[in-house]
Amino acid sequence: MALTKLSGQSLELNWSLQTEGRIVAGPVIDESKAYVGNEKGKFLAIDLTTGQPVWEVETAGNIQAKAVLVNDLVFFESANTFYALNQENG
């Protein structure tokens, strides 16, 4: 289905999630979760259906670049440290 002006008028917000810090880079998404980090150093996996965090990891610094998904891992950088976390449970 294409998004048109008419169909856009009937869109409804499913959920929103307030994070503690500003999100600079957009999320990366798999079949069930969105993965995103913020400038306070928190990296989250968010359930796409509920909008609730599935897991989160505190890092030593801010997260300014988009993560990458490869196989069952999510890769991202924070404060010159490279992380590779399991997509399912961090």
N, C-alpha and C positions, 0 to 999 in steps of 0.2 A: 504494500500500500504506500503510495506517495504522500508526503506531507504537503498539504495545500493550506492556503489561508483559511478555508472553511474547516478542514479537519483540525488545524492547529487551535482553533477557538474552543474545541471540545476536549483538549488535553487536560488531564488532571494530574496533580502531583501525587506520586505514590508514597514517597517518603523523603525526608531530608535528615542530615546529620551534621550537627555543629561540632567542629573540631577545636581543640585548644589553641591551635596556631593556624596561620594563613597557609593555604595550599597554593603553591606556585606552579607545579607541574600537574597536568591532567592525570586522571587515573588510567590504569591498564586493567582490562576486564577479561575474565575467562567465562566459562559457562555459568558459574554460580556466584562469583565474587568480583568486587572491584578492589584494587590495591592502590593505595595512595599514601604519600607521606606529607608532613607539614614542616613548617619552619621551626617548630619547637622540638623537632627530632623524633616525633612519633610516627611510626609506619603502621598502617591498619589494613586488614582484610575485612571488607564489608559485604555482608550478605545482600545480594541484589534484590531478593524478594522482600526482606524485612527492613533493610537499611541499618541493621544493627551490626556492630563490630563482631566478627567471628574470633579474631585474635588481633593483638597489637604488640609492637616491640618498641621499647624506648632506645634511642640511639644517643650518641654523645654530641651530636650537632644537628644543624638543620638539614632538611632534605629538599633539594631544589630541582632535581631531575626526575623525569618519568622512569618508573621501573620497567623491567623487561621480563617476560615470561618465557622460560625454556624448559621443555619437558614438565616436570612437576616442581620446578623451582622458580622463585621470584627473586630477581637480582636488582639491587639498588645501591646507591652510594650516600654516605652521610659523614661529613667532617673527615674526608680523606680515608674513610674506611669502607671497604666493599663488602656487602652482605649478600649471601645466598641462603634463602629461607625456603622451607617446605611450604608449598601453597596451601596445603590442607590445615596445618597446625602451627605454622611459623617456626 
